[in-house]
Amino acid sequence: MRLPPIAVRLPKQGYLPVIGGRVEEPFACIYIAAPPAEQKPVKLGYCLNHDHLVEKLAPFKLVEVFWVPDLNLAKRLMHGAYALLRAKERELSDGSFDTTAKKAKSALVESASFHKIPMCPNRAYLKMCKSPAERRRAETDRFLQRLGWTESYGKKSSKFHPRRVADHRRNNESG
C-alpha cells in the first residue's frame, strides 16, 4: 500500500533533540490530521514514538505537529483541547471533530496557555534534533575545546591553541 506524501516532515529515527549541548529525551508529539482533499473532519492526538504515526493515520494526513517535553504534559494539553472542542464543535463517532485544522490549532494553543505548557513548533524541533553522528561530532568538539583546541574537530586545519603551543615550546626549550 503506497501512502500519500505528507506535508509535515518528522524527525528521522534516531534523531534526538540537543538543547544547550545536552542530549534530551525525545519530546512527545501532538498532531492535528485531516483528510487530504478536505478541511473537515480533524483528528487530534499525541504519541511518544512517532515512527509509525503516518501509517496509523492512513486516511488522514498530518496538518500540524507540535512537540512538548513530556508525555504527561501532552496528555494534559490534549485533554484540555478535547474539552474545548467538545464544547464548541461536534465530536464524531470515530473520535474526530467536525471542525477545521485552524480551529483545532487555536484550541491547542488556548489549552497550552491555560495550562502553561510550552509547545515547540515542528520547524523549531527539527532544528534542535541532531543525528547520532552529529551528536558524536559535537561531543568530540566540546572535549577537544576543553583540552585547548580552537577549531572544530574534523576540519583539515585543526591546530592547538596558540598560547598552549607557545607554553609547550617554552617548557621544552628550558628543559
C-alpha positions in Angstrom: 0.0 0.0 0.0 1.5 3.3 -1.1 0.9 6.2 1.4 0.2 9.7 0.2 3.0 12.2 0.6 2.9 14.1 3.9 3.0 17.8 4.2 4.7 17.8 7.6 8.3 16.5 7.9 9.0 14.5 11.1 12.5 13.8 12.5 14.2 10.7 11.3 14.6 7.7 13.5 17.5 8.1 15.9 17.5 11.9 15.8 17.2 13.4 19.3 16.9 17.0 20.5 20.0 18.7 21.7 19.5 21.7 24.0 22.5 23.6 25.3 24.8 20.8 24.2 22.9 18.2 26.2 21.1 15.4 24.5 17.5 15.3 25.8 14.9 12.5 25.8 12.6 12.6 22.7 9.7 15.0 23.1 6.1 13.9 22.9 4.4 14.7 19.6 1.0 16.4 19.4 -0.6 16.3 16.0 -3.6 17.5 14.0 -4.6 15.4 11.0 -7.2 15.9 8.3 -8.3 14.1 5.1 -6.0 15.0 2.2 -8.7 16.7 0.0 -11.0 18.2 2.6 -10.8 20.6 5.6 -13.1 18.6 7.9 -13.1 16.3 10.0 -10.0 16.8 12.1 -8.2 14.3 14.3 -6.1 15.3 17.3 -3.7 13.0 19.1 -0.4 12.6 20.9 2.3 10.0 20.9 5.8 9.4 22.1 7.0 7.2 19.3 6.2 8.9 16.0 7.9 6.3 13.8 4.6 4.7 12.7 2.4 7.7 13.0 1.8 8.2 9.3 0.7 4.6 8.9 -1.6 4.9 11.9 -3.4 7.9 10.4 -3.6 6.3 6.9 -6.7 8.0 5.5 -5.7 11.3 7.2 -2.6 13.4 6.6 -0.7 15.5 9.1 -1.5 19.1 9.0 0.2 20.5 12.2 2.7 19.0 14.6 3.8 20.4 18.0 6.2 19.0 20.5 6.1 19.1 24.3 8.9 17.9 26.7 6.9 15.1 28.3 4.2 12.6 27.5 2.2 13.5 30.7 2.2 17.2 29.6 1.0 16.1 26.1 -1.9 14.2 27.7 -2.9 17.2 29.9 -2.7 19.5 26.9 -4.8 17.2 24.8 -7.5 16.7 27.4 -7.8 20.5 27.7 -8.0 20.8 23.9 -10.6 18.0 23.7 -12.7 19.7 26.3 -12.6 23.0 24.4 -13.5 21.3 21.1 -16.3 19.2 22.7 -17.9 22.4 24.0 -17.6 24.3 20.7 -17.7 21.6 18.0 -19.4 18.3 17.2 -17.4 15.1 18.0 -17.9 12.3 15.5 -18.1 8.6 16.4 -14.5 7.8 15.4 -13.1 10.4 17.8 -12.5 13.1 15.2 -14.1 16.6 15.3 -16.3 18.3 12.7 -14.1 21.4 12.6 -11.2 22.8 10.7 -7.5 22.4 11.5 -7.3 26.2 12.2 -9.9 25.9 15.0 -8.3 22.8 16.3 -4.9 24.6 16.4 -6.5 27.5 18.3 -8.0 25.1 20.8 -4.5 23.5 21.4 -2.9 27.0 21.8 -5.6 28.0 24.2 -5.2 24.9 26.2 -1.4 25.3 26.3 -1.7 28.9 27.5 -4.3 27.9 30.2 -2.1 25.0 31.5 1.1 27.0 31.0 2.6 24.2 28.9 5.3 25.2 26.4 4.8 23.9 22.9 7.6 23.7 20.4 6.5 24.1 16.7 7.7 21.3 14.3 10.2 23.5 12.4 12.0 24.6 15.6 12.0 20.9 16.9 13.6 19.7 13.6 16.4 22.3 14.1 17.0 21.0 17.6 17.2 17.4 16.5 20.6 16.0 15.7 21.7 12.7 14.1 23.8 10.2 16.1 26.9 11.2 14.0 26.2 14.9 14.6 25.9 14.3 18.4 29.2 12.4 18.5 30.9 15.1 16.5 29.6 17.8 18.9 30.8 15.8 21.9 34.2 15.4 20.4 34.3 19.1 19.6 33.4 20.0 23.2 36.0 17.6 24.6 38.8 18.9 22.3 37.9 22.5 23.1 38.3 21.7 26.8 41.8 20.4 26.0 42.7 23.7 24.3 41.8 23.0 20.6 40.4 26.1 19.0 38.9 24.8 15.7 36.3 22.3 15.2 37.2 18.6 15.0 37.2 17.2 11.5 38.4 20.3 9.8 41.7 20.0 7.8 43.5 22.8 9.6 42.9 21.8 13.3 45.7 23.2 15.4 46.5 23.6 19.1 45.6 26.9 20.8 48.5 29.3 20.1 49.0 30.1 23.8 49.3 26.3 24.6 51.8 25.8 21.7 53.9 28.7 23.0 53.9 27.4 26.5 54.8 23.9 25.3 57.8 25.3 23.3 59.0 27.4 26.2 58.9 24.3 28.5 60.8 22.1 26.1 63.5 24.7 25.3 64.2 25.4 29.0 64.5 21.7 29.9 
